[in-house]
């Protein structure tokens, strides 16, 4: 079942205004959200802090690799004769898959 936040907000707002006799369990079944989350939405509606978009949308992750570090890894790997797996073990700061993806980006650009 796909969760529908807009529908949940609409039903909770009706319930707050006493325009609906649905229980929170029934709203939960309709919208796919857990009852506890519906009470959180209710508090957000009452406080005026409700938002349909996620707060971290369009933000870079805190653990994202900087461009300087990517360039450093690319240069180090280009000068080495080791396999990607051995290079990733040697570098040790990032996972094999992370370094693998960086190396294959280099190869695609060539």
C-alpha atoms as one frame of an Amber mdcrd trajectory, in Angstrom:
protein
   0.000   0.000   0.000   1.369   3.407  -0.990   1.377   5.920   1.817  -0.482
   9.161   1.172   0.607  12.019   3.428  -1.714  14.599   1.821  -4.712  12.349
   2.443  -3.601  11.763   6.033  -3.283  15.512   6.655  -6.710  16.137   5.127
  -8.387  13.432   7.254  -6.633  14.519  10.463  -7.602  18.151   9.832 -11.238
  17.075   9.382 -11.027  15.093  12.623  -9.586  18.098  14.485 -12.471  20.259
  13.204 -14.977  17.535  14.205 -16.057  17.120  10.559 -15.200  13.415  10.588
 -16.017  10.494  12.834 -13.117   8.340  11.624 -10.838   6.987  14.320  -7.063
   7.215  14.056  -6.963   3.449  13.477  -9.308   3.866  10.493  -7.244   6.767
   9.150  -4.212   4.530   9.581  -5.822   1.828   7.433  -6.822   4.360   4.754
  -3.478   6.144   4.493  -1.018   3.356   5.344   0.651   5.286   8.179   1.088
   3.951  11.702  -1.223   5.431  14.342   1.718   6.881  16.290   2.845   8.760
  13.182  -0.680  10.119  12.714  -0.539  11.605  16.226   2.785  13.215  15.316
   1.162  14.664  12.185  -1.722  15.918  14.311   0.700  17.761  16.600   2.510
  19.207  13.568  -0.815  20.433  12.160  -1.787  22.013  15.478   1.651  23.658
  15.818   1.675  24.822  12.195   4.931  23.004  11.451   3.549  20.499   8.923
   5.555  20.011   5.719   4.926  17.753   2.748   8.580  17.647   1.703  11.332
  15.937   3.648  13.636  18.272   5.553  16.840  16.822   4.048  15.682  17.016
   0.438  18.295  18.546  -1.897  20.986  18.528   0.822  24.281  16.728   0.400
  24.853  13.850   2.809  27.118  14.570   5.774  29.365  11.677   4.823  29.714
  12.645   1.151  33.226  12.651  -0.223  34.628  16.066  -1.111  35.820  16.798
  -4.642  39.373  17.307  -3.353  39.429  13.831  -1.844  37.961  12.310  -5.006
  40.683  13.957  -7.060  43.343  12.779  -4.591  42.095   9.175  -4.877  41.995
   9.407  -8.678  45.573  10.679  -8.823  46.848   8.068  -6.363  45.143   5.229
  -8.229  46.374   6.472 -11.609  49.993   6.344 -10.334  49.611   2.914  -8.707
  49.834  -0.463 -10.400  47.657  -2.208  -7.807  44.254  -3.683  -8.468  41.221
  -1.750  -7.298  40.679  -4.170  -4.411  44.264  -3.879  -3.165  44.187  -0.102
  -3.606  40.941   0.125  -1.598  42.496  -1.959   1.204  45.587   0.249   1.161
  43.589   3.486   1.177  41.275   2.132   3.873  39.284   5.312   4.459  36.438
   4.413   2.087  34.782   1.185   1.012  35.780  -0.877  -1.977  32.569   0.001
  -3.829  33.144   3.723  -3.312  36.654   3.557  -4.756  35.531   1.181  -7.506
  32.903   3.698  -8.633  35.483   6.504  -8.643  37.925   4.427 -10.703  35.263
   3.476 -13.220  34.305   7.130 -13.565  37.937   7.750 -14.591  37.789   4.951
 -17.159  34.513   6.241 -18.610  35.990   9.724 -19.074  38.990   8.366 -21.040
